[in-house]
Amino acid sequence: MKKIIPILISCSFSFYSLAEEITVERYIISFPDGYHVSYKGKFASAFPNGFPVGVGSGFLFTGNTKDALNFLTVTDRGPNANAPNAGENEAKIFLTPDFTPQLMTIRLQNGKAEAVDARLLRDENGEINGLPLQNGVIGSTNEVALSDTLKTLSSDNRGLDTEGITFDGKGGYWLCDEYGPFLINIDHKGKILSIHGPHPDKDERAIAGGLPNILKWRQPNRGFEGVTRMPDGRIIAAVQSTLDIYGKSKNKAVFTRLVIFNPVTGKTEMYGYPIDKDAYNKNSDAKIGDIVALDNKRILLIEQGKDKDGKMRNIIYTVDLSNASELTNFDNTGDYPEFDNQEKITSRGIILADKTKIIDLRKLGWQQEKAEGLALIDNKSFAVMNDNDFGVKTDMQNPVEGTKLKDYRVTSLGTLTLNEKPVTTTLNVKPLTKPESDSEMWIITLSKQL
């Protein structure tokens, strides 16, 4: 699709000491040959061409070729829609249960941004899927995966919900995942070489180890949301939201964790990124969108979430780890920093990362709900991309007046109940409308170096 006309914006936002000139180029991603996610299920009449591909969960600039800018992106776990709980467990409708998370190249050339060259993720047993892990293992979200007829689906523990991508320095890539949370090393074709996850304590079951056990307390579907490689080869991953240790800390914690992993030595470090806690109704509402390394101490980071007025905020910061405290020595059983307010954190000698606001995307005209892809082009330019969730959303048919989706329950027969009584309410899945259904990419150029 044609490029939206670039704009020059003279900004005098409070986070600049002087007015800064910012260039914003806006593109809608196109898919040659009508590439889409095929769908023939219950709601196929609403999706005659299938689902749009939900690229943008992770984003990486891979270089220039002639007059083109090249990027690599990764999808998440696939087309899914909200559902009522199944019993006491959260549930999701997986419209294409056999969907395989995949890489795609985005080529920006001649005023067009095109996604090409899909590469499916696979392991030694073949293509993987995006279904939740089985209960009882570290990384399980305890979600019930439902078909589009609301019947329970099974899982084989090979599911990944990929959310970030970076180079591995050997011709392949590191991905990060929201389930485990996991770090996954793949080759350039998408074959999984290794997986690292929270190391199990005694009597715990795990699919992978090597990362700090405390990461198992990530909120469900709030594991690693961004990953980047520092110039010295270390990998840094961002936990999307505050940890929920023992199910009690997500709204107390004033920071989320940045985890550094050395692929050569296996050594890990953890640092605290201070969330904008005063902007949200609850601390758990803060979410990281993506990260990208500027050098061995600084990263660029998207923080987002709905503010106290229910309006989305999407803000880009530089984050400096130079003086931040490594958290491992403060992680004492029953005395984790997540339970401390800022005053207590300071009194314990814990220093969180320093942050500086760079851009408020909303003030530049960003309309998409989420900004989940962040790619550094050079020392003045970076790209931002949304995740369109494959262009689907849940719609209730014939709801009981005054009720919302989570008031209902899904039965084993695929029907709904309200207060344990059968109802005529049913679920429909329908397409998102524009601009939410678009995959949108911005190229942002600053007048000064990052």
MIMAR-627423 format. One line per 4 residues: their letters; for each residue z, y, x of N, C-alpha, C. Coordinates in steps of 0.2 Angstrom, whole numbers. Atoms other than C-alpha are relative to their C-alpha. Example, Ala and Ser with C-alpha at 12.3 -4.5 7.8 and 13.67 -1.06 7.14 Angstrom:
BEGIN
as = 0/-6/4/39/-22/62/0/6/4 ~ -1/-6/-4/36/-5/68/3/5/-4
//
This chain:
BEGIN
mkki = 0/-6/4/0/0/0/0/6/4 ~ 1/-5/-4/-4/17/6/7/3/2 ~ -6/-3/-2/9/27/16/2/6/-4 ~ -2/-6/3/19/40/7/0/5/5
ipil = 1/-6/-5/16/57/15/7/1/4 ~ -6/-2/-4/28/60/29/3/7/-1 ~ -3/-6/1/40/74/27/4/2/5 ~ -5/-3/-4/49/86/38/5/3/-3
iscs = -6/-3/3/66/90/33/5/4/4 ~ -4/-4/-4/76/104/40/7/-1/-3 ~ -6/2/3/94/98/38/6/4/3 ~ -6/-4/-3/110/108/39/6/-4/-3
fsfy = -6/4/2/122/94/34/6/1/4 ~ -6/-2/-4/140/96/39/1/-5/6 ~ -2/4/-5/139/82/51/-5/2/6 ~ 4/-3/-5/127/92/62/3/7/2
slae = -3/-6/-2/133/106/73/-5/6/-1 ~ 5/-4/1/116/114/71/-5/-3/-4 ~ 5/3/4/102/112/59/-5/-5/4 ~ 4/5/-3/92/97/64/-7/-2/-4
eitv = 6/2/3/74/93/61/-1/-8/0 ~ 1/7/0/71/75/55/-7/-1/-3 ~ 7/2/3/54/67/52/2/-7/-4 ~ -1/6/4/54/54/38/-7/-3/-2
eryi = 6/3/3/39/42/35/2/-6/-4 ~ -2/4/5/40/32/20/-6/-5/-2 ~ 5/5/1/31/15/17/2/-5/-5 ~ -1/6/4/30/2/4/-4/-6/3
isfp = 3/5/-3/27/-15/11/-4/-4/-5 ~ 5/4/4/12/-25/5/0/-7/3 ~ 0/7/-2/9/-43/6/-7/-3/-1 ~ 7/2/0/-9/-48/10/-1/-7/-4
dgyh = 1/7/4/-17/-62/-1/5/-1/-5 ~ -5/1/5/-4/-59/-14/5/-5/1 ~ -5/5/-1/9/-69/-5/6/2/-4 ~ -6/-1/5/24/-72/-16/4/-7/0
vsyk = -4/6/1/38/-85/-20/-3/-3/-6 ~ 2/3/6/30/-97/-32/6/-2/-5 ~ -5/2/5/40/-100/-48/-4/-3/-6 ~ 3/3/6/36/-112/-63/5/-2/-5
gkfa = -6/2/4/53/-113/-71/1/3/-7 ~ -1/-2/7/61/-108/-87/-2/7/-2 ~ 2/-7/1/57/-89/-85/-6/2/3 ~ 6/-1/-3/40/-91/-78/-4/5/-3
safp = 4/-4/4/32/-81/-92/1/8/2 ~ -2/-7/-3/41/-65/-85/-2/1/7 ~ 2/0/-7/35/-69/-68/-7/-3/1 ~ 7/4/-1/16/-74/-69/-2/-1/7
ngfp = 2/0/-7/14/-70/-51/5/-3/5 ~ -6/2/-4/30/-78/-45/5/6/2 ~ -5/-6/-2/44/-67/-36/-3/3/6 ~ 1/-3/-7/41/-54/-23/4/-2/5
vgvg = -3/2/-6/46/-59/-6/6/5/2 ~ -6/-5/-2/64/-52/-2/1/1/7 ~ -1/-1/-8/61/-47/16/5/6/0 ~ -4/-6/-1/73/-34/23/7/-2/1
sgfl = -7/1/-1/89/-43/25/2/1/7 ~ 0/-1/-7/87/-42/44/-6/3/2 ~ 5/-4/-2/76/-31/54/0/1/7 ~ 0/-1/-7/70/-30/72/-7/3/2
ftgn = 6/-3/-3/57/-19/81/-2/-5/6 ~ 2/5/-5/47/-31/92/-5/4/5 ~ 5/-3/-5/35/-18/101/-6/3/-3 ~ 6/-3/2/19/-9/100/-6/-4/3
tkda = 7/3/-2/1/-17/101/-5/5/-3 ~ 5/-5/1/-13/-4/102/3/5/-5 ~ -3/-5/4/-10/7/87/5/-2/-5 ~ -4/3/5/2/-4/78/7/0/2
lnfl = -7/1/-1/21/-4/77/2/-7/-3 ~ -2/7/2/28/-22/75/7/-1/-1 ~ -7/1/2/44/-28/67/0/-7/-2 ~ -1/7/2/51/-45/63/6/1/-5
tvtd = -6/0/5/62/-47/47/1/-7/-2 ~ -2/6/2/71/-61/39/3/1/-7 ~ -3/0/7/75/-65/21/7/-3/-1 ~ -6/4/1/91/-71/14/-1/-7/-4
rgpn = 0/7/2/95/-87/4/-5/-1/-6 ~ 5/1/5/82/-84/-9/1/3/-7 ~ -1/-4/6/79/-78/-27/6/-3/-4 ~ -6/2/3/96/-79/-36/2/5/-5
anap = -2/-4/5/104/-71/-51/7/-1/-2 ~ -7/0/2/121/-67/-57/1/-5/-6 ~ -2/5/5/130/-80/-69/7/1/-2 ~ -7/1/1/146/-82/-78/3/-5/5
nage = -3/5/-4/159/-92/-69/-1/-7/-3 ~ 0/7/2/158/-111/-70/7/-3/1 ~ -7/1/0/176/-115/-74/4/5/4 ~ -3/-6/-4/186/-105/-61/-4/2/6
neak = 4/-2/-6/172/-104/-48/-5/5/-2 ~ 5/-5/1/160/-90/-46/-7/-5/0 ~ 6/4/0/142/-96/-50/-6/5/1 ~ 7/-3/-1/124/-91/-46/-5/-4/-3
iflt = 6/3/2/108/-95/-54/-5/0/6 ~ 5/1/-5/96/-102/-40/-7/-1/-3 ~ 6/1/3/79/-99/-47/-5/-5/3 ~ 4/5/-4/70/-109/-33/4/-3/5
pdft = -5/3/-4/83/-121/-26/-3/-2/7 ~ 3/3/-6/71/-127/-13/-3/6/5 ~ 2/-5/-4/68/-110/-6/2/0/7 ~ -2/0/-7/68/-109/13/0/7/3
pqlm = 0/-7/-3/74/-93/22/-5/0/5 ~ 6/0/-5/60/-87/33/0/7/3 ~ 2/-6/-4/54/-74/46/-6/2/-3 ~ 6/-3/1/40/-62/43/-1/5/4
tirl = 2/-6/-4/31/-50/54/-2/6/-5 ~ 2/-5/4/29/-33/47/-4/5/5 ~ 4/-4/-4/14/-23/55/-1/7/-3 ~ 2/-7/2/13/-4/53/-6/3/4
qngk = 6/-2/-3/-4/1/56/-5/4/-5 ~ 5/-4/5/-17/14/49/3/2/-6 ~ -4/-3/6/-4/21/37/2/-6/-5 ~ -2/6/4/0/3/30/5/-4/3
aeav = -4/5/-3/14/-8/32/-1/-7/-4 ~ 1/6/3/10/-26/29/4/-6/3 ~ -4/6/-3/21/-42/30/-5/-6/0 ~ 4/6/-1/12/-57/37/4/-6/4
darl = -3/5/-4/15/-73/46/7/-3/-1 ~ -7/3/2/29/-82/37/1/-6/4 ~ -2/6/-4/39/-94/47/6/-3/-3 ~ -6/3/4/51/-106/38/5/-2/5
lrde = -5/3/-4/68/-110/46/1/-7/-1 ~ 0/7/0/70/-128/50/5/-3/5 ~ -4/3/-5/82/-140/59/-4/-7/1 ~ 3/7/-1/79/-158/65/-2/-4/-6
ngei = 1/4/7/79/-164/47/-6/3/-4 ~ 5/-3/3/65/-152/42/2/7/-3 ~ -2/-6/2/66/-136/32/6/0/-4 ~ -7/-1/3/83/-129/27/-1/3/-7
nglp = 0/-4/6/88/-121/11/5/5/0 ~ -5/-5/0/99/-107/5/6/-1/-5 ~ -5/2/4/111/-116/-6/7/0/3 ~ -7/0/-3/130/-114/-4/2/-6/3
lqng = -2/6/-4/139/-126/7/5/-3/-5 ~ -5/3/4/150/-139/-1/7/2/1 ~ -7/-2/-1/168/-136/-5/3/-4/5 ~ -5/4/-5/181/-141/8/-2/1/7
vigs = 2/-1/-7/171/-135/24/1/8/1 ~ -1/-8/-2/174/-118/33/-7/2/-1 ~ 6/-3/1/160/-107/27/-2/-1/-8 ~ 1/0/7/160/-113/9/2/6/-4
tnev = -2/-6/4/160/-99/-4/3/-2/-7 ~ -2/3/6/166/-111/-18/-4/2/-6 ~ 5/-2/6/151/-105/-28/-3/-6/-3 ~ 4/5/4/143/-116/-41/-7/2/0
alsd = 8/-2/0/124/-116/-38/-2/-3/-7 ~ 2/2/6/116/-117/-55/-8/0/0 ~ 8/0/1/97/-121/-60/-1/6/-5 ~ 2/-5/5/88/-109/-71/1/-2/-7
tlkt = -3/2/7/94/-120/-86/7/-1/0 ~ -8/0/-1/112/-118/-80/3/-7/1 ~ -3/7/-2/114/-136/-74/2/1/8 ~ -3/0/-6/124/-139/-58/-5/-3/5
lssd = 4/3/-5/114/-141/-42/4/-3/6 ~ -3/3/-5/119/-151/-27/-2/3/7 ~ 1/-4/-6/120/-145/-9/1/-6/6 ~ -1/4/-6/118/-154/8/3/3/6
nrgl = -3/-3/-6/127/-142/19/-5/2/5 ~ 5/-3/-5/111/-136/27/-2/7/-2 ~ 2/-6/3/111/-120/17/2/6/5 ~ -2/-6/-4/111/-103/26/-2/6/-4
dteg = 2/-7/3/111/-85/19/-1/5/6 ~ 2/-4/-5/103/-76/33/0/7/-1 ~ 0/-8/1/106/-57/35/-1/4/6 ~ 1/-5/-5/102/-51/52/-4/-4/6
itfd = 4/4/-5/90/-55/67/0/5/6 ~ 1/-3/-7/89/-50/86/-3/-5/5 ~ 3/4/-6/81/-56/102/6/-4/3 ~ -5/4/-4/90/-70/112/-2/1/7
gkgg = 2/-1/-7/81/-65/128/-3/-5/3 ~ 3/6/-2/73/-81/130/-7/-2/-4 ~ 6/1/4/58/-79/118/2/-2/-7 ~ -2/2/6/68/-84/103/4/6/-3
ywlc = -4/-5/4/81/-75/91/6/-3/-1 ~ -6/2/3/98/-75/85/0/3/-7 ~ -1/-2/7/101/-74/66/8/0/-1 ~ -6/1/3/117/-71/57/0/-2/-7
deyg = 0/3/6/123/-78/41/7/2/-4 ~ -6/-2/4/135/-73/27/5/-6/-2 ~ -5/6/3/142/-91/22/5/-1/5 ~ -5/3/-5/151/-97/38/6/4/1
pfli = 7/-3/-3/149/-84/45/-2/-3/6 ~ 3/4/-6/137/-92/57/-4/5/4 ~ 5/-3/-4/127/-86/72/-4/-6/1 ~ 5/5/0/111/-96/73/-5/2/5
nidh = 5/-1/-5/100/-97/88/-7/-4/-2 ~ 7/3/2/81/-101/84/-5/1/5 ~ 6/-2/-5/65/-102/94/-5/4/-4 ~ 5/-5/3/50/-91/90/-3/-2/-6
kgki = 3/3/6/44/-103/77/5/-1/-6 ~ -5/1/5/60/-104/67/4/-6/0 ~ -4/6/-1/67/-120/73/7/2/2 ~ -7/-1/-2/86/-120/74/2/-4/6
lsih = -2/3/-7/93/-123/92/7/-1/0 ~ -7/1/0/111/-121/89/3/5/-5 ~ -4/-4/5/124/-114/76/7/0/3 ~ -7/-2/-2/141/-106/80/3/3/-6
gphp = -3/-3/5/154/-103/67/8/0/1 ~ -7/0/-2/173/-101/65/3/-7/2 ~ -3/7/-3/182/-115/75/5/-2/-4 ~ -5/2/5/192/-126/64/7/-1/3
dkde = -7/1/-2/211/-127/65/1/-8/-1 ~ -1/7/1/219/-144/64/-1/-2/-8 ~ 1/3/7/214/-154/48/-5/4/-4 ~ 6/-4/3/200/-141/44/-7/-3/2
raia = 7/3/-1/182/-147/42/-5/6/1 ~ 5/-6/-2/168/-136/50/-6/-3/2 ~ 6/2/-2/150/-137/52/-2/2/7 ~ 1/-2/-7/150/-128/68/6/4/2
gglp = -6/-3/-3/163/-120/80/-2/5/5 ~ 1/-5/-5/165/-108/94/1/7/-1 ~ -2/-7/2/169/-92/85/8/0/-2 ~ -7/0/2/187/-86/81/1/-2/-7
nilk = -2/3/6/195/-95/67/1/5/-6 ~ -2/-5/5/201/-79/58/-6/2/-4 ~ 6/-2/4/183/-76/53/-1/-4/-6 ~ 1/4/6/184/-90/40/3/4/-6
wrqp = -3/-4/5/194/-77/30/-5/6/-3 ~ 5/-4/3/178/-67/26/0/0/-7 ~ 1/0/7/176/-62/8/-6/-5/-2 ~ 6/5/2/164/-75/-1/-7/5/0
nrgf = 6/-4/0/146/-69/3/1/7/4 ~ -1/-6/-3/153/-56/14/1/-1/8 ~ -1/2/-7/151/-64/31/-4/4/5 ~ 4/-4/-4/140/-58/45/-6/3/-3
egvt = 6/-3/4/128/-45/38/-5/4/5 ~ 4/-3/-5/121/-38/55/1/-3/6 ~ -1/2/-6/118/-44/72/-5/3/5 ~ 4/-4/-5/111/-36/88/2/-3/7
rmpd = -1/2/-7/109/-40/107/1/6/4 ~ -1/-6/-4/116/-28/119/-4/-1/7 ~ 5/1/-6/106/-25/135/3/-5/5 ~ -2/5/-4/118/-36/145/0/-7/-2
grii = 1/7/3/114/-51/134/5/-2/-5 ~ -5/2/5/130/-51/124/-3/1/-7 ~ 2/0/7/127/-54/105/6/3/-4 ~ -5/-3/4/137/-43/93/-2/-1/-8
aavq = 1/1/7/139/-47/74/5/4/-4 ~ -5/-4/4/147/-37/60/1/-4/-6 ~ -2/3/7/157/-44/46/-1/5/-5 ~ 2/-5/4/151/-36/31/5/4/-3
stld = -5/-4/3/167/-31/23/7/-2/3 ~ -7/2/-2/186/-32/26/2/-7/-1 ~ -2/7/1/193/-49/29/6/-1/-5 ~ -5/1/5/204/-57/15/4/-6/2
iygk = -4/5/-3/217/-66/25/5/-3/-5 ~ -5/3/5/227/-78/14/-2/2/-7 ~ 1/-3/6/218/-70/0/3/6/-2 ~ -5/-6/2/229/-54/1/-2/6/4
sknk = 1/-6/-5/221/-42/14/-6/4/-2 ~ 7/-4/0/204/-36/8/1/7/-3 ~ -1/-7/2/211/-21/-1/5/4/4 ~ -5/-3/-5/224/-17/13/-3/2/6
avft = 3/-1/-7/213/-18/28/-4/7/0 ~ 4/-7/0/206/-1/34/-6/-1/5 ~ 6/1/-5/193/-9/46/-3/-7/-2 ~ 3/6/-1/181/-23/47/-2/-2/7
rlvi = 1/3/-7/177/-34/62/-7/0/3 ~ 6/0/-4/164/-32/75/1/-6/5 ~ -1/6/-4/162/-49/84/-5/0/6 ~ 4/0/-6/155/-50/102/0/-7/2
fnpv = 0/7/-3/149/-67/108/-5/0/6 ~ 4/1/-6/143/-71/125/-3/-7/0 ~ 3/7/1/130/-85/124/0/-4/6 ~ -1/3/-7/132/-89/143/7/-4/0
tgkt = -7/2/-1/151/-91/143/3/-3/-6 ~ -3/2/6/155/-94/125/6/5/-2 ~ -6/-4/2/168/-80/126/-1/5/-6 ~ 1/-4/6/171/-70/111/5/6/1
emyg = -4/-5/1/179/-53/108/-1/3/-7 ~ 1/-3/6/183/-43/92/3/7/0 ~ -2/-7/0/184/-25/88/0/2/-7 ~ -1/-2/7/189/-15/72/-5/6/-1
ypid = 4/-5/2/176/-4/64/4/4/-6 ~ -3/-3/5/185/9/53/-4/2/-6 ~ 4/-2/6/178/10/35/2/7/-2 ~ -1/-7/4/177/26/25/5/-2/-6
kday = -4/2/5/192/20/15/1/5/-6 ~ -2/-5/5/195/36/6/-6/1/-5 ~ 6/-1/4/177/35/-1/0/-5/-6 ~ 0/5/5/180/20/-12/6/-1/-4
nkns = -5/2/4/190/14/-26/5/-5/3 ~ -3/5/-3/195/-1/-16/-3/-1/7 ~ 2/1/-7/194/-5/3/-5/-5/0 ~ 4/6/0/185/-21/-1/-7/2/-2
daki = 7/-3/3/170/-10/-9/-4/2/6 ~ 4/-2/-6/164/-5/9/-4/-6/3 ~ 4/6/-3/150/-15/16/-4/3/6 ~ 5/-1/-5/140/-15/32/-7/-2/-2
gdiv = 7/2/1/121/-15/30/-3/-4/5 ~ 3/3/-6/115/-19/47/3/4/6 ~ -2/-3/-7/118/-15/66/-5/0/5 ~ 5/1/-5/107/-12/81/4/4/6
aldn = -3/-3/-6/113/-9/99/-4/6/3 ~ 3/-6/-4/110/8/108/1/-2/7 ~ -1/1/-7/118/2/124/5/-6/0 ~ -5/5/0/132/-10/130/7/2/-3
kril = -6/-2/4/145/0/121/-1/3/-7 ~ 1/-4/6/137/9/107/-5/-4/-5 ~ 5/3/5/128/3/91/-1/5/-5 ~ 1/-4/6/120/11/76/1/-5/-6
lieq = -2/4/5/127/5/60/-1/3/-7 ~ 1/-3/7/124/7/41/7/-2/-4 ~ -6/2/4/140/8/30/-3/2/-7 ~ 2/-2/7/137/8/11/4/-4/-5
gkdk = -4/2/6/144/4/-6/1/5/-5 ~ -1/-5/5/148/12/-22/7/4/1 ~ -6/-4/-1/160/27/-21/4/0/-6 ~ -5/0/6/174/32/-33/-3/2/-6
dgkm = 4/-2/6/161/39/-45/-5/-5/-2 ~ 5/5/1/151/23/-45/-7/1/3 ~ 7/-2/-3/137/31/-35/-1/-3/7 ~ 1/3/-6/129/22/-20/0/5/6
rnii = 0/-4/-6/132/29/-3/-3/-5/6 ~ 3/4/-5/121/23/12/0/5/6 ~ -1/-5/-5/127/32/28/-1/-4/7 ~ 1/3/-6/121/28/46/5/4/5
ytvd = -5/-2/-5/134/30/60/-2/-2/7 ~ 0/3/-7/134/28/79/8/-2/1 ~ -6/3/-1/149/17/84/1/-1/7 ~ -1/1/-7/157/18/101/6/-5/1
lsna = -5/5/-1/167/3/107/4/1/7 ~ -3/-1/-7/172/11/124/7/0/0 ~ -7/0/0/190/14/120/4/-5/-5 ~ -3/5/5/193/1/106/3/-5/3
selt = -4/6/-2/206/-12/107/-3/-7/-2 ~ 2/7/2/201/-30/108/6/-3/-4 ~ -5/2/5/210/-38/93/3/-6/1 ~ -3/7/0/213/-56/98/7/0/2
nfdn = -7/0/-2/230/-52/106/4/3/-5 ~ -4/-3/6/235/-43/90/0/-5/-6 ~ 0/5/6/231/-58/79/5/-5/0 ~ -6/5/0/248/-66/77/1/-2/-7
tgdy = -1/3/6/251/-78/63/5/4/-5 ~ -4/-4/5/258/-68/48/1/7/2 ~ -1/-7/-2/256/-52/57/-7/3/2 ~ 7/-2/-2/237/-48/57/-1/7/-2
pefd = 1/-7/1/231/-30/58/-3/2/-6 ~ 3/-1/6/222/-32/42/5/2/-5 ~ -5/-1/5/239/-30/33/3/7/2 ~ -3/-7/-2/243/-13/42/-4/6/-2
nqek = 4/-6/1/239/4/37/-1/4/6 ~ 2/-3/-6/233/17/49/6/2/4 ~ -6/-2/-4/250/23/54/3/-6/4 ~ -3/6/-3/256/5/58/-5/-2/6
itsr = 4/2/-5/240/1/67/0/4/7 ~ -1/-4/-5/242/16/78/7/-1/4 ~ -6/1/-4/260/12/82/0/-7/3 ~ 1/6/-3/255/-5/87/-4/0/6
giil = 4/-1/-6/244/2/100/-7/-2/-1 ~ 7/2/1/228/-3/92/-5/6/-1 ~ 5/-5/0/213/8/94/-6/-2/-3 ~ 6/2/3/199/6/82/-6/4/3
adkt = 6/-3/-2/181/10/86/-1/7/-2 ~ 2/-7/2/175/28/86/-7/1/-3 ~ 6/0/4/162/33/74/-3/7/-1 ~ 3/-7/1/150/48/72/-6/0/-5
kiid = 5/1/5/140/51/56/-7/3/3 ~ 7/-2/-2/121/53/60/-4/2/-6 ~ 4/-2/6/112/53/43/3/-3/-6 ~ -1/3/6/116/51/25/-6/-1/-4
lrkl = 7/2/3/101/42/18/-1/3/-7 ~ 1/-3/7/104/48/0/-2/7/0 ~ 2/-7/0/103/66/5/-7/1/3 ~ 7/0/-2/86/62/13/-5/-3/-6
gwqq = 4/2/6/80/55/-4/0/-8/-1 ~ 0/7/1/84/36/-2/2/-2/-7 ~ -2/2/6/84/28/-19/2/-7/-1 ~ -2/7/1/86/10/-16/7/-1/0
ekae = -7/1/0/103/2/-19/2/-1/7 ~ -3/2/-7/105/-6/-2/-5/1/5 ~ 4/0/-6/99/-3/15/3/-5/5 ~ -2/5/-3/100/-19/24/-4/-2/7
glal = 3/1/-7/88/-18/39/0/6/4 ~ 0/-5/-5/90/-7/54/-3/-2/6 ~ 4/2/-6/78/-7/69/-1/6/4 ~ 0/-6/-5/79/4/84/-7/0/3
idnk = 7/-1/-3/61/10/90/0/3/7 ~ -1/-4/-7/66/22/104/6/4/-1 ~ -6/-4/0/80/34/108/0/5/-4 ~ 0/-5/6/75/45/94/-2/-2/-6
sfav = 3/3/6/67/34/81/3/-7/-2 ~ -2/6/3/73/20/70/-3/-1/-7 ~ 3/1/6/67/11/55/6/-3/-5 ~ -4/2/5/77/7/39/-4/-4/-5
mndn = 3/4/5/73/-6/26/5/-2/-5 ~ -5/3/5/80/-12/9/-1/-7/-1 ~ 1/7/2/82/-29/2/0/0/-8 ~ 1/-1/8/75/-30/-16/2/-6/-4
dfgv = -3/5/4/84/-46/-20/-6/-4/-4 ~ 5/3/3/67/-54/-24/-2/2/-7 ~ 2/-3/6/65/-43/-39/2/-3/-6 ~ -3/3/6/76/-52/-51/7/2/-2
ktdm = -7/-2/2/91/-48/-62/1/-4/-6 ~ -2/4/6/101/-57/-76/0/5/-6 ~ -1/-3/7/100/-51/-94/3/-4/-5 ~ -3/4/6/111/-57/-108/-4/1/-6
qnpv = 3/0/6/103/-61/-124/5/-1/-6 ~ -4/0/5/113/-58/-140/7/-1/2 ~ -7/0/-2/130/-54/-132/4/2/-5 ~ -6/-3/4/146/-52/-141/1/7/1
egtk = -1/-7/-1/149/-34/-144/6/1/5 ~ -6/-2/-5/160/-26/-130/1/-5/6 ~ -1/5/-6/158/-41/-118/-5/2/6 ~ 4/0/-6/151/-42/-101/-1/-7/3
lkdy = 2/6/-2/144/-56/-91/6/-5/3 ~ -6/4/-3/160/-62/-82/5/-1/-5 ~ -5/2/6/169/-63/-99/-2/-7/-2 ~ 2/6/2/159/-79/-102/1/-6/5
rvts = -1/6/-4/160/-97/-95/-6/-4/-1 ~ 5/4/0/146/-109/-91/3/-7/-1 ~ -3/7/1/149/-127/-98/-5/-5/4 ~ 4/5/-4/142/-143/-90/-6/-2/-4
lgtl = 6/1/4/129/-143/-104/-5/5/1 ~ 4/-6/-1/122/-127/-98/0/5/-6 ~ -1/-5/5/128/-117/-113/6/5/2 ~ -5/-5/-2/140/-102/-113/6/0/-5
tlne = -6/-1/5/158/-100/-121/3/6/2 ~ -4/-6/0/169/-85/-124/7/-2/-2 ~ -6/2/2/187/-88/-124/1/-7/-2 ~ 0/7/1/184/-106/-124/-4/-2/-6
kpvt = 4/1/6/173/-105/-140/-7/0/1 ~ 8/-1/-1/154/-108/-141/-2/6/-3 ~ 4/-6/2/143/-93/-143/-7/-1/0 ~ 7/0/0/125/-90/-147/-3/4/6
ttln = 2/-4/-6/124/-79/-131/-4/-4/5 ~ 4/4/-5/111/-85/-119/-2/5/6 ~ 2/-4/-5/105/-79/-102/-7/0/1 ~ 7/-1/-2/88/-72/-97/0/3/7
vkpl = 1/-3/-6/81/-68/-80/-6/4/0 ~ 6/-4/0/69/-53/-79/-1/4/6 ~ 2/-4/-6/60/-43/-66/3/7/1 ~ -2/-6/-1/67/-28/-58/-6/5/-1
tkpe = 5/-5/0/57/-12/-61/-1/4/7 ~ 1/-4/-5/50/0/-48/5/6/0 ~ 1/2/-7/57/7/-36/4/-6/3 ~ -4/6/-3/70/-7/-35/-3/-6/2
sdse = 4/6/-1/57/-21/-35/-4/1/7 ~ 4/-1/-6/48/-13/-20/4/-2/7 ~ -2/1/-6/51/-18/-2/-2/7/4 ~ 1/-7/-2/53/0/6/2/0/7
mwii = -2/-1/-7/53/5/24/-1/7/2 ~ 0/-7/-2/57/22/32/0/0/8 ~ -1/-1/-7/54/27/50/3/7/0 ~ -4/-6/0/66/41/54/0/2/8
tlsk = 0/-3/-7/64/52/70/4/6/0 ~ -4/-6/-1/77/64/76/-2/4/5 ~ 2/-5/-5/75/79/86/4/-1/7 ~ -4/2/-6/88/73/99/1/-7/1
ql = -1/7/-1/92/57/107/7/-3/-3 ~ -6/3/2/104/45/100/5/-2/5
//
